[in-house]
Amino acid sequence: MSPHQGSDAPRSDVESIEMRMLLEAVYQHYGYDFRKYARGSLRRRLWRRADAEGVKTISGLQERVLHNPLAMDALLMDLSVNVTAMFRDPTFYVALREKVVPILRTYPFIRIWNAGCSTGEEVYSIAILLQEEGLLERARVYATDINERVLERADHGVIPLERMRAFTQNYQRAGGRSAFSEYYKADRDQARIDRSLLENVVFAHHNLVSDKSFNEFHLIICRNVMIYFDKELQDQVHELFYESLVNLGILALGNKESIRFSSVASCYEELDPEEKIYRRSE
Protein backbone atom coordinates (compact mmCIF):
# COMPACT_ATOMS: atom_id res chain seq x y z
CA MET A 1 0.00 0.00 0.00
CA SER A 2 1.34 3.43 -0.95
CA PRO A 3 1.82 5.91 1.92
CA HIS A 4 -1.08 8.10 0.81
CA GLN A 5 -3.73 5.38 0.58
CA GLY A 6 -6.46 5.28 3.20
CA SER A 7 -8.07 8.11 5.10
CA ASP A 8 -5.98 7.36 8.23
CA ALA A 9 -2.62 7.51 6.51
CA PRO A 10 -0.15 9.71 8.46
CA ARG A 11 0.54 13.14 7.01
CA SER A 12 4.26 13.68 6.92
CA ASP A 13 5.95 17.06 7.23
CA VAL A 14 7.44 16.53 3.77
CA GLU A 15 4.00 15.93 2.28
CA SER A 16 2.64 19.11 3.88
CA ILE A 17 5.55 21.10 2.45
CA GLU A 18 4.98 19.54 -0.98
CA MET A 19 1.31 20.43 -0.88
CA ARG A 20 2.02 24.05 0.04
CA MET A 21 4.61 24.31 -2.73
CA LEU A 22 2.26 22.81 -5.33
CA LEU A 23 -0.62 25.10 -4.40
CA GLU A 24 1.64 28.15 -4.43
CA ALA A 25 3.10 27.11 -7.80
CA VAL A 26 -0.40 26.66 -9.29
CA TYR A 27 -1.39 30.08 -7.99
CA GLN A 28 1.74 31.83 -9.26
CA HIS A 29 1.77 30.14 -12.68
CA TYR A 30 -1.92 29.71 -13.51
CA GLY A 31 -3.71 32.12 -11.16
CA TYR A 32 -5.91 29.49 -9.49
CA ASP A 33 -5.87 29.81 -5.71
CA PHE A 34 -6.60 26.60 -3.79
CA ARG A 35 -4.40 27.54 -0.83
CA LYS A 36 -7.35 27.94 1.56
CA TYR A 37 -9.25 24.82 0.58
CA ALA A 38 -9.94 22.28 3.33
CA ARG A 39 -6.78 20.19 3.68
CA GLY A 40 -8.34 16.73 4.04
CA SER A 41 -10.37 16.85 0.83
CA LEU A 42 -7.54 18.64 -1.00
CA ARG A 43 -5.01 15.99 -0.01
CA ARG A 44 -7.20 13.15 -1.29
CA ARG A 45 -7.78 14.88 -4.61
CA LEU A 46 -4.11 15.67 -5.13
CA TRP A 47 -3.11 12.05 -4.53
CA ARG A 48 -5.87 10.85 -6.84
CA ARG A 49 -4.49 13.06 -9.58
CA ALA A 50 -0.90 11.96 -8.79
CA ASP A 51 -1.97 8.33 -9.21
CA ALA A 52 -3.70 9.14 -12.51
CA GLU A 53 -0.57 10.93 -13.75
CA GLY A 54 1.64 8.00 -12.70
CA VAL A 55 3.81 10.01 -10.30
CA LYS A 56 4.83 8.90 -6.81
CA THR A 57 5.00 12.23 -4.97
CA ILE A 58 3.17 15.54 -4.78
CA SER A 59 6.40 17.15 -5.99
CA GLY A 60 6.22 14.94 -9.07
CA LEU A 61 2.66 16.16 -9.62
CA GLN A 62 3.87 19.76 -9.29
CA GLU A 63 6.48 19.25 -12.00
CA ARG A 64 3.89 17.64 -14.26
CA VAL A 65 1.27 20.41 -13.97
CA LEU A 66 3.79 23.24 -14.30
CA HIS A 67 5.17 21.91 -17.55
CA ASN A 68 2.04 20.36 -19.05
CA PRO A 69 -1.10 22.54 -19.36
CA LEU A 70 -3.20 19.44 -20.08
CA ALA A 71 -2.17 18.01 -16.71
CA MET A 72 -3.21 21.31 -15.13
CA ASP A 73 -6.60 21.07 -16.85
CA ALA A 74 -7.08 17.60 -15.40
CA LEU A 75 -6.05 18.81 -11.93
CA LEU A 76 -8.46 21.73 -12.16
CA MET A 77 -11.30 19.34 -13.00
CA ASP A 78 -10.47 17.31 -9.88
CA LEU A 79 -10.09 20.29 -7.56
CA SER A 80 -13.14 22.26 -8.73
CA VAL A 81 -15.46 19.37 -7.70
CA ASN A 82 -18.10 19.13 -10.43
CA VAL A 83 -20.73 16.97 -8.75
CA THR A 84 -24.19 18.20 -9.71
CA ALA A 85 -27.67 17.16 -10.81
CA MET A 86 -30.89 18.78 -11.95
CA PHE A 87 -33.24 19.49 -9.03
CA ARG A 88 -30.72 17.97 -6.64
CA ASP A 89 -32.25 17.91 -3.14
CA PRO A 90 -35.86 18.38 -4.36
CA THR A 91 -37.05 19.76 -1.02
CA PHE A 92 -34.77 22.75 -1.55
CA TYR A 93 -36.67 23.64 -4.73
CA VAL A 94 -39.99 23.20 -2.93
CA ALA A 95 -38.73 25.75 -0.39
CA LEU A 96 -37.69 28.09 -3.22
CA ARG A 97 -41.19 27.94 -4.68
CA GLU A 98 -42.98 28.41 -1.37
CA LYS A 99 -40.75 30.89 0.50
CA VAL A 100 -38.50 32.66 -2.00
CA VAL A 101 -40.64 33.08 -5.14
CA PRO A 102 -43.28 35.21 -3.33
CA ILE A 103 -40.48 37.61 -2.32
CA LEU A 104 -39.00 37.67 -5.83
CA ARG A 105 -42.43 38.58 -7.23
CA THR A 106 -42.23 41.93 -5.43
CA TYR A 107 -39.34 43.09 -7.65
CA PRO A 108 -39.90 44.48 -11.17
CA PHE A 109 -36.62 42.90 -12.30
CA ILE A 110 -34.72 40.07 -10.62
CA ARG A 111 -30.98 39.43 -10.55
CA ILE A 112 -29.86 35.98 -9.46
CA TRP A 113 -26.32 34.67 -8.99
CA ASN A 114 -25.74 30.93 -9.22
CA ALA A 115 -22.17 30.75 -7.90
CA GLY A 116 -20.24 27.56 -8.63
CA CYS A 117 -22.66 26.46 -11.34
CA SER A 118 -20.42 23.62 -12.57
CA THR A 119 -21.78 21.94 -15.74
CA GLY A 120 -25.09 23.79 -15.55
CA GLU A 121 -27.61 21.33 -14.14
CA GLU A 122 -28.42 23.62 -11.21
CA VAL A 123 -28.92 26.72 -13.34
CA TYR A 124 -31.16 24.77 -15.74
CA SER A 125 -33.26 23.81 -12.72
CA ILE A 126 -33.46 27.42 -11.55
CA ALA A 127 -34.52 28.55 -15.05
CA ILE A 128 -37.27 25.92 -15.22
CA LEU A 129 -38.59 26.93 -11.80
CA LEU A 130 -38.61 30.61 -12.79
CA GLN A 131 -40.37 29.76 -16.05
CA GLU A 132 -43.10 27.84 -14.23
CA GLU A 133 -43.54 30.69 -11.76
CA GLY A 134 -43.80 33.29 -14.54
CA LEU A 135 -40.60 35.06 -13.51
CA LEU A 136 -38.02 34.03 -16.10
CA GLU A 137 -38.76 36.86 -18.54
CA ARG A 138 -37.98 39.50 -15.92
CA ALA A 139 -34.98 37.74 -14.44
CA ARG A 140 -31.28 37.72 -15.29
CA VAL A 141 -29.37 34.71 -13.98
CA TYR A 142 -25.59 34.93 -13.72
CA ALA A 143 -24.08 31.45 -13.64
CA THR A 144 -20.40 31.48 -12.69
CA ASP A 145 -17.63 29.00 -12.06
CA ILE A 146 -13.86 28.92 -11.71
CA ASN A 147 -13.50 26.32 -14.47
CA GLU A 148 -13.79 27.53 -18.08
CA ARG A 149 -14.26 24.01 -19.43
CA VAL A 150 -17.34 23.27 -17.34
CA LEU A 151 -18.77 26.69 -18.22
CA GLU A 152 -18.53 25.79 -21.92
CA ARG A 153 -20.39 22.54 -21.24
CA ALA A 154 -23.03 24.39 -19.23
CA ASP A 155 -23.59 26.90 -22.04
CA HIS A 156 -24.04 24.09 -24.58
CA GLY A 157 -26.93 22.65 -22.55
CA VAL A 158 -26.30 19.02 -23.47
CA ILE A 159 -26.74 16.19 -20.95
CA PRO A 160 -26.52 12.39 -21.41
CA LEU A 161 -30.08 11.22 -21.98
CA GLU A 162 -29.78 8.42 -19.43
CA ARG A 163 -29.30 10.98 -16.65
CA MET A 164 -32.60 12.67 -17.47
CA ARG A 165 -34.57 9.71 -16.09
CA ALA A 166 -33.23 10.32 -12.59
CA PHE A 167 -33.65 14.07 -13.06
CA THR A 168 -37.31 13.52 -13.96
CA GLN A 169 -37.94 12.00 -10.54
CA ASN A 170 -36.14 14.90 -8.87
CA TYR A 171 -38.24 17.38 -10.86
CA GLN A 172 -41.50 15.74 -9.86
CA ARG A 173 -40.52 15.67 -6.18
CA ALA A 174 -39.48 19.33 -6.46
CA GLY A 175 -43.05 20.31 -7.31
CA GLY A 176 -42.67 20.45 -11.09
CA ARG A 177 -45.84 21.57 -12.86
CA SER A 178 -45.34 20.22 -16.37
CA ALA A 179 -43.99 17.15 -18.11
CA PHE A 180 -40.22 17.33 -17.58
CA SER A 181 -39.67 16.22 -21.19
CA GLU A 182 -41.07 19.59 -22.35
CA TYR A 183 -37.82 21.24 -21.29
CA TYR A 184 -35.44 19.27 -23.50
CA LYS A 185 -35.22 17.47 -26.81
CA ALA A 186 -33.84 13.97 -27.13
CA ASP A 187 -31.12 13.67 -29.78
CA ARG A 188 -29.94 10.05 -29.94
CA ASP A 189 -28.22 9.47 -26.59
CA GLN A 190 -28.22 13.13 -25.57
CA ALA A 191 -30.74 15.59 -24.16
CA ARG A 192 -30.57 19.20 -25.36
CA ILE A 193 -31.98 21.76 -22.96
CA ASP A 194 -34.56 24.12 -24.54
CA ARG A 195 -32.51 27.18 -25.51
CA SER A 196 -35.34 29.52 -24.56
CA LEU A 197 -34.62 28.65 -20.92
CA LEU A 198 -31.10 30.06 -21.26
CA GLU A 199 -31.90 33.34 -23.04
CA ASN A 200 -31.70 35.23 -19.75
CA VAL A 201 -28.75 33.26 -18.38
CA VAL A 202 -25.21 34.68 -18.52
CA PHE A 203 -22.39 32.14 -18.09
CA ALA A 204 -19.19 33.79 -16.88
CA HIS A 205 -15.88 32.97 -15.24
CA HIS A 206 -15.67 34.06 -11.61
CA ASN A 207 -13.29 32.93 -8.88
CA LEU A 208 -14.83 33.10 -5.41
CA VAL A 209 -11.35 33.04 -3.88
CA SER A 210 -9.91 36.08 -5.64
CA ASP A 211 -12.62 37.96 -7.58
CA LYS A 212 -14.81 40.75 -6.22
CA SER A 213 -18.52 41.50 -6.30
CA PHE A 214 -19.79 42.37 -9.77
CA ASN A 215 -23.45 43.30 -9.18
CA GLU A 216 -26.25 43.52 -6.63
CA PHE A 217 -28.46 40.44 -6.44
CA HIS A 218 -31.87 39.61 -5.08
CA LEU A 219 -30.95 35.94 -4.73
CA ILE A 220 -27.60 34.18 -4.49
CA ILE A 221 -27.50 30.39 -4.72
CA CYS A 222 -24.20 28.73 -3.81
CA ARG A 223 -24.78 25.14 -2.77
CA ASN A 224 -22.19 22.52 -1.82
CA VAL A 225 -19.23 24.72 -2.74
CA MET A 226 -17.98 26.12 0.55
CA ILE A 227 -17.78 22.69 2.19
CA TYR A 228 -14.42 22.43 0.41
CA PHE A 229 -13.10 25.73 1.88
CA ASP A 230 -11.35 26.26 5.19
CA LYS A 231 -12.94 28.54 7.80
CA GLU A 232 -11.00 31.64 6.75
CA LEU A 233 -12.01 31.28 3.11
CA GLN A 234 -15.64 30.55 4.04
CA ASP A 235 -15.73 33.85 5.95
CA GLN A 236 -14.20 35.66 2.99
CA VAL A 237 -16.84 34.29 0.60
CA HIS A 238 -19.67 35.00 3.04
CA GLU A 239 -18.53 38.63 3.17
CA LEU A 240 -18.48 38.70 -0.65
CA PHE A 241 -22.05 37.39 -0.80
CA TYR A 242 -23.23 39.84 1.86
CA GLU A 243 -21.76 42.74 -0.13
CA SER A 244 -23.41 41.38 -3.29
CA LEU A 245 -26.96 41.16 -1.92
CA VAL A 246 -29.53 43.94 -1.97
CA ASN A 247 -31.13 44.80 1.35
CA LEU A 248 -33.41 41.88 2.26
CA GLY A 249 -31.75 39.80 -0.46
CA ILE A 250 -31.70 36.00 -0.09
CA LEU A 251 -28.77 33.59 0.25
CA ALA A 252 -29.23 29.84 -0.34
CA LEU A 253 -26.56 27.36 0.74
CA GLY A 254 -26.14 23.57 0.56
CA ASN A 255 -27.65 21.30 3.18
CA LYS A 256 -24.25 20.71 4.82
CA GLU A 257 -23.42 24.40 4.93
CA SER A 258 -24.51 27.17 7.26
CA ILE A 259 -24.26 30.89 7.88
CA ARG A 260 -23.73 30.15 11.57
CA PHE A 261 -20.31 30.92 13.05
CA SER A 262 -19.47 33.05 10.00
CA SER A 263 -18.36 36.67 10.36
CA VAL A 264 -21.70 37.90 8.97
CA ALA A 265 -24.07 35.51 10.77
CA SER A 266 -25.74 38.34 12.69
CA CYS A 267 -26.57 40.11 9.41
CA TYR A 268 -29.08 37.46 8.33
CA GLU A 269 -32.37 36.00 9.46
CA GLU A 270 -33.36 32.40 8.79
CA LEU A 271 -35.98 32.06 6.08
CA ASP A 272 -35.83 28.27 6.05
CA PRO A 273 -33.24 26.87 8.48
CA GLU A 274 -33.69 23.28 7.31
CA GLU A 275 -33.00 24.13 3.68
CA LYS A 276 -30.31 26.69 4.63
CA ILE A 277 -32.05 29.70 3.09
CA TYR A 278 -31.30 33.06 4.71
CA ARG A 279 -32.43 36.64 4.21
CA ARG A 280 -30.14 39.60 4.63
CA SER A 281 -31.34 41.91 7.40
CA GLU A 282 -31.97 45.59 6.83
CORZILIN-V711723 format. One record per pair of residues at least 12 apart in sequence whose ideal C-beta (glycine too) atoms are under 6 Angstrom apart, sorted by the first residue. I is the first residue (numbers start at 1). GAP is how many residues later the second one is. Records with the same first field share a line. If there is no record, write none. Layout:
I = GAP, GAP
This chain:
4 = 43
18 = 40, 41
19 = 39
22 = 36, 40
23 = 12
25 = 37, 41
29 = 37
30 = 42
33 = 176, 177
34 = 45
36 = 194, 196, 197
37 = 191
38 = 190, 192
41 = 187
45 = 33, 34
46 = 12
49 = 26, 29
76 = 71
80 = 66, 67
81 = 147
82 = 36, 37, 68
84 = 34, 37, 38
85 = 36
86 = 35, 38, 39, 81
87 = 38, 83, 84, 87
90 = 80, 83, 84
92 = 183
93 = 81
94 = 81
95 = 177, 180, 182
97 = 78
99 = 172, 173
100 = 150
101 = 32
104 = 31
107 = 111
109 = 29
110 = 29, 108
111 = 29, 106, 107
112 = 29, 107
113 = 29, 104, 107
114 = 29, 107
115 = 29, 107
116 = 29, 106, 109
117 = 26, 28, 37
118 = 32
119 = 31, 34, 35
120 = 34
123 = 20
124 = 69
127 = 70
128 = 55
132 = 45
139 = 61
140 = 60
141 = 60
142 = 60
143 = 58, 60
144 = 60, 62
146 = 61
148 = 57
151 = 52
154 = 49
155 = 48
157 = 36
158 = 32, 34
159 = 32
161 = 25, 28, 29, 30
164 = 27
168 = 12
208 = 29
213 = 30, 31
216 = 30
217 = 27, 28
218 = 28, 31
219 = 31
220 = 21, 31
221 = 31
223 = 31
224 = 30
226 = 31
227 = 29, 30
235 = 27, 28
238 = 24, 26
242 = 22, 25
245 = 35
247 = 35
249 = 31
250 = 29
251 = 27
252 = 25
253 = 23
257 = 19
259 = 19
267 = 14
268 = 12
269 = 12
